Amino acid sequence: MLRLEGFEIVLGAFRMTADMTLEQGRKYAVIGPSGAGKSTLLGALCGFVPLAQGRLFWQEREITDADPGARPMTMLFQDNNLFPHLTVTQNVGLGIRPDLRLNAQGQTRVAQALTRVGLADQADKKPGALSGGQQSRAALARVLVQARPWVLLDEPFAALGPALRNEMLDLVQDLVAETGAGLIMVTHAPEDVRRIADEVVFVSAGQAEAPKPAVELMENPPPELRAYLG
């Protein structure tokens, strides 16, 4: 369980607040207008964006001041954050050890993750030789080897076509179900919400609202959300 207590993020003229509890194993979609602070919220959860005030708890243990690497979460960014000079295997191995000095167990974990995302035959290639979908799969494999309790996605599939994006969403859904991880996913696409989310966090007008059931919210949105969805 993650608990955001009195969250306040201030970056220049930007200000956002949040108070909510996120349950382990649930899938949350974070939606809202461009510039509302969706990515900023994920950055604050991971420790990349400082809090002006408030506290963050994981399983009743405060992690407000914990370094990003010490938090129970991993984040997949929009650009997949793959290093072009490293092979797929090496890029995935970074999720275990930044110096890539993997023992036999670590090497096995990387190989298993690549097999799970369908890239076993691409292991020795570099990202530039992969398609966009394959690059997304490599980035997912790196998330998989980290085995963190929470997976955060900042629109990593936005550049993919609808069919491939749906394929990646289904793969993400399978992976978090297998590991029991919680999922927090920023998206602009209502169809993504309907496909994968249990609950929705709507971010608008300086506030990240507490989660609401996705089906109920999408079928009967409040005025602010209806205006955003169009």
C-alpha positions as CSV (number, residue, x, y, z in Angstrom):
1,M,0.0,0.0,0.0
2,L,1.2,3.5,-0.9
3,R,-0.2,6.4,1.1
4,L,0.2,10.1,0.0
5,E,-0.4,12.3,3.0
6,G,-0.6,16.0,2.5
7,F,1.3,15.9,-0.7
8,E,2.3,19.3,-2.1
9,I,4.5,19.8,-5.1
10,V,5.7,23.3,-6.0
11,L,7.8,24.0,-9.1
12,G,7.9,27.7,-9.9
13,A,4.4,28.8,-10.5
14,F,3.1,25.2,-10.7
15,R,1.4,23.8,-7.6
16,M,-0.3,20.5,-7.1
17,T,-1.7,18.7,-4.0
18,A,-2.7,15.1,-3.4
19,D,-4.0,12.9,-0.6
20,M,-4.8,9.3,-1.4
21,T,-4.1,5.6,-0.7
22,L,-3.1,3.2,-3.5
23,E,-3.6,-0.5,-2.9
24,Q,-1.0,-3.1,-3.8
25,G,-1.9,-5.2,-6.8
26,R,-4.3,-2.6,-8.3
27,K,-3.9,-0.9,-11.6
28,Y,-4.3,2.9,-11.6
29,A,-4.6,5.2,-14.7
30,V,-3.5,8.8,-14.1
31,I,-5.4,11.1,-16.6
32,G,-5.9,14.8,-17.1
33,P,-5.1,17.8,-19.3
34,S,-1.7,18.4,-20.7
35,G,0.4,20.3,-18.1
36,A,-1.8,19.3,-15.2
37,G,1.1,17.5,-13.5
38,K,0.6,13.8,-14.2
39,S,4.2,13.0,-15.0
40,T,5.3,15.3,-12.1
41,L,3.2,13.2,-9.7
42,L,5.0,10.0,-10.8
43,G,8.3,11.8,-10.5
44,A,7.5,12.8,-6.9
45,L,6.5,9.2,-6.0
46,C,9.8,7.9,-7.4
47,G,11.8,10.6,-5.6
48,F,12.9,12.6,-8.7
49,V,10.7,15.6,-7.9
50,P,11.0,17.1,-4.4
51,L,7.9,17.7,-2.2
52,A,7.2,21.1,-0.8
53,Q,5.5,19.4,2.1
54,G,3.7,16.1,2.9
55,R,4.7,12.5,3.5
56,L,4.8,9.3,1.5
57,F,4.3,5.9,3.2
58,W,4.8,2.4,1.9
59,Q,3.2,-0.4,4.1
60,E,3.2,2.1,7.0
61,R,6.9,2.9,6.6
62,E,7.7,6.5,5.7
63,I,9.8,6.8,2.6
64,T,9.4,10.5,2.0
65,D,13.2,11.2,2.0
66,A,14.3,7.8,0.6
67,D,16.6,7.9,-2.4
68,P,14.9,6.8,-5.7
69,G,16.8,3.6,-5.8
70,A,15.6,2.7,-2.3
71,R,12.0,3.1,-3.1
72,P,9.7,0.1,-3.8
73,M,9.0,1.2,-7.4
74,T,10.5,1.4,-10.9
75,M,9.5,3.8,-13.6
76,L,9.3,3.4,-17.4
77,F,9.6,6.7,-19.2
78,Q,8.2,8.0,-22.5
79,D,11.5,7.4,-24.4
80,N,12.2,4.0,-22.8
81,N,15.6,5.3,-21.6
82,L,17.6,2.6,-23.4
83,F,21.3,3.2,-23.9
84,P,22.2,3.1,-27.6
85,H,25.7,1.8,-27.2
86,L,24.7,-1.2,-25.1
87,T,23.1,-4.4,-26.2
88,V,19.6,-5.4,-25.3
89,T,21.0,-7.9,-22.7
90,Q,23.2,-5.1,-21.2
91,N,20.3,-2.6,-21.1
92,V,18.1,-5.1,-19.2
93,G,21.0,-6.0,-16.9
94,L,21.3,-2.4,-15.8
95,G,18.0,-3.1,-13.9
96,I,20.0,-5.5,-11.6
97,R,23.4,-3.9,-11.4
98,P,24.4,-0.5,-12.9
99,D,28.0,-1.8,-13.3
100,L,26.7,-4.9,-15.2
101,R,28.8,-7.2,-13.1
102,L,26.1,-9.9,-13.1
103,N,26.6,-13.3,-11.5
104,A,25.1,-16.5,-13.0
105,Q,21.8,-15.9,-11.2
106,G,21.6,-12.3,-12.6
107,Q,22.4,-13.5,-16.1
108,T,19.6,-16.1,-15.8
109,R,17.1,-13.4,-14.6
110,V,18.0,-11.3,-17.7
111,A,17.6,-14.2,-20.1
112,Q,14.3,-15.2,-18.5
113,A,13.0,-11.6,-18.7
114,L,13.9,-11.4,-22.4
115,T,12.2,-14.7,-23.1
116,R,9.1,-13.4,-21.2
117,V,8.8,-10.3,-23.4
118,G,9.6,-12.2,-26.6
119,L,13.1,-10.8,-27.2
120,A,15.3,-13.8,-26.6
121,D,16.4,-13.8,-30.3
122,Q,17.3,-10.0,-30.1
123,A,19.5,-10.2,-27.0
124,D,22.8,-9.2,-28.7
125,K,21.3,-6.4,-30.8
126,K,21.5,-2.7,-29.9
127,P,18.4,-0.6,-29.5
128,G,18.9,1.1,-32.9
129,A,18.4,-2.2,-34.6
130,L,15.0,-2.8,-32.9
131,S,11.5,-1.7,-33.9
132,G,9.6,0.7,-31.6
133,G,7.7,-2.1,-30.2
134,Q,10.8,-4.2,-29.5
135,Q,12.4,-1.2,-27.8
136,S,9.3,-1.0,-25.5
137,R,9.6,-4.7,-24.8
138,A,13.3,-4.3,-23.9
139,A,12.4,-1.5,-21.5
140,L,9.7,-3.7,-19.9
141,A,12.2,-6.5,-19.5
142,R,14.4,-4.2,-17.4
143,V,11.4,-3.3,-15.3
144,L,10.7,-7.0,-14.9
145,V,14.2,-7.9,-13.6
146,Q,13.9,-5.2,-10.9
147,A,10.9,-7.0,-9.4
148,R,9.7,-4.0,-7.5
149,P,6.3,-3.9,-5.8
150,W,5.1,-0.9,-7.9
151,V,5.5,-0.3,-11.6
152,L,5.1,3.3,-12.9
153,L,4.5,4.0,-16.6
154,D,4.8,7.5,-18.0
155,E,3.2,7.1,-21.4
156,P,5.9,4.8,-22.7
157,F,3.7,3.5,-25.6
158,A,2.3,6.9,-26.7
159,A,4.3,6.8,-30.0
160,L,3.1,3.3,-31.0
161,G,0.2,2.6,-33.2
162,P,-3.1,1.4,-31.7
163,A,-2.7,-2.3,-32.3
164,L,0.9,-2.4,-31.0
165,R,0.0,-0.2,-28.0
166,N,-2.8,-2.6,-27.1
167,E,-0.4,-5.5,-27.3
168,M,2.0,-3.7,-25.0
169,L,-0.7,-2.9,-22.5
170,D,-1.8,-6.5,-22.5
171,L,1.8,-7.6,-21.8
172,V,2.1,-5.1,-19.0
173,Q,-1.2,-6.3,-17.5
174,D,0.1,-9.9,-17.7
175,L,3.4,-9.0,-16.1
176,V,2.0,-7.2,-13.1
177,A,-0.6,-9.9,-12.6
178,E,2.2,-12.5,-12.5
179,T,4.3,-10.5,-10.0
180,G,1.5,-9.0,-7.9
181,A,2.9,-5.5,-8.5
182,G,0.8,-2.4,-8.4
183,L,0.6,-0.3,-11.6
184,I,0.3,3.5,-11.9
185,M,0.1,4.5,-15.6
186,V,-0.1,8.0,-17.0
187,T,-2.1,8.1,-20.3
188,H,-4.0,10.5,-22.5
189,A,-6.1,7.8,-24.1
190,P,-9.5,6.9,-22.6
191,E,-9.3,3.5,-24.4
192,D,-6.2,2.7,-22.4
193,V,-8.1,3.4,-19.2
194,R,-10.9,1.1,-20.2
195,R,-8.5,-1.6,-21.3
196,I,-6.3,-1.9,-18.2
197,A,-7.3,0.3,-15.3
198,D,-9.1,-0.8,-12.1
199,E,-9.2,2.8,-10.8
200,V,-8.6,6.3,-12.1
201,V,-6.7,9.3,-10.6
202,F,-7.9,12.5,-12.3
203,V,-5.4,15.3,-12.2
204,S,-6.6,18.8,-12.9
205,A,-6.6,22.4,-11.5
206,G,-3.7,21.8,-9.2
207,Q,-5.1,18.6,-7.6
208,A,-4.6,14.9,-8.0
209,E,-7.9,13.4,-6.9
210,A,-8.3,10.2,-4.9
211,P,-8.8,7.1,-7.1
212,K,-12.3,6.2,-8.3
213,P,-13.5,3.0,-10.0
214,A,-12.6,3.2,-13.7
215,V,-15.8,1.7,-15.1
216,E,-18.0,4.0,-13.0
217,L,-15.9,7.1,-13.7
218,M,-15.7,6.6,-17.5
219,E,-19.4,5.8,-17.9
220,N,-20.6,8.7,-15.7
221,P,-17.7,11.3,-15.6
222,P,-18.0,14.5,-13.5
223,P,-18.1,17.8,-15.4
224,E,-14.4,18.4,-15.2
225,L,-13.6,14.9,-16.6
226,R,-16.3,15.1,-19.2
227,A,-14.8,18.4,-20.5
228,Y,-11.4,16.7,-20.7
229,L,-12.6,13.6,-22.5
230,G,-14.7,15.7,-24.9
